[in-house]
Amino acid sequence: MIRKAAMKDIKSIHWLLTEYAKKGELLSRPLSHLYDHVREFYVYVEEPEDEVIGCCALQICWENLAEIR
């Protein structure tokens, strides 16, 4: 199931992003940044455990520019 991220998901999102950053596939994000931008994230969770399997975010920079994460 895909749903909006919640505060309880931030540590799982951080873990996922850190793993891919270690591989050099994306830039790492500090935990504080994720808490500040939780509203931009969606998560894919496996039920019934509600375990975060994947995540994505859309950060709008200005009128015609956005970053997909």
Secondary structure, DSSP 8 states (H G I E B T S, - for coil): -EEE--GGGHHHHHHHHHHHHHTTSS----HHHHHHTGGGEEEEEETTTTEEEEEEEEEEEETTEEEE-
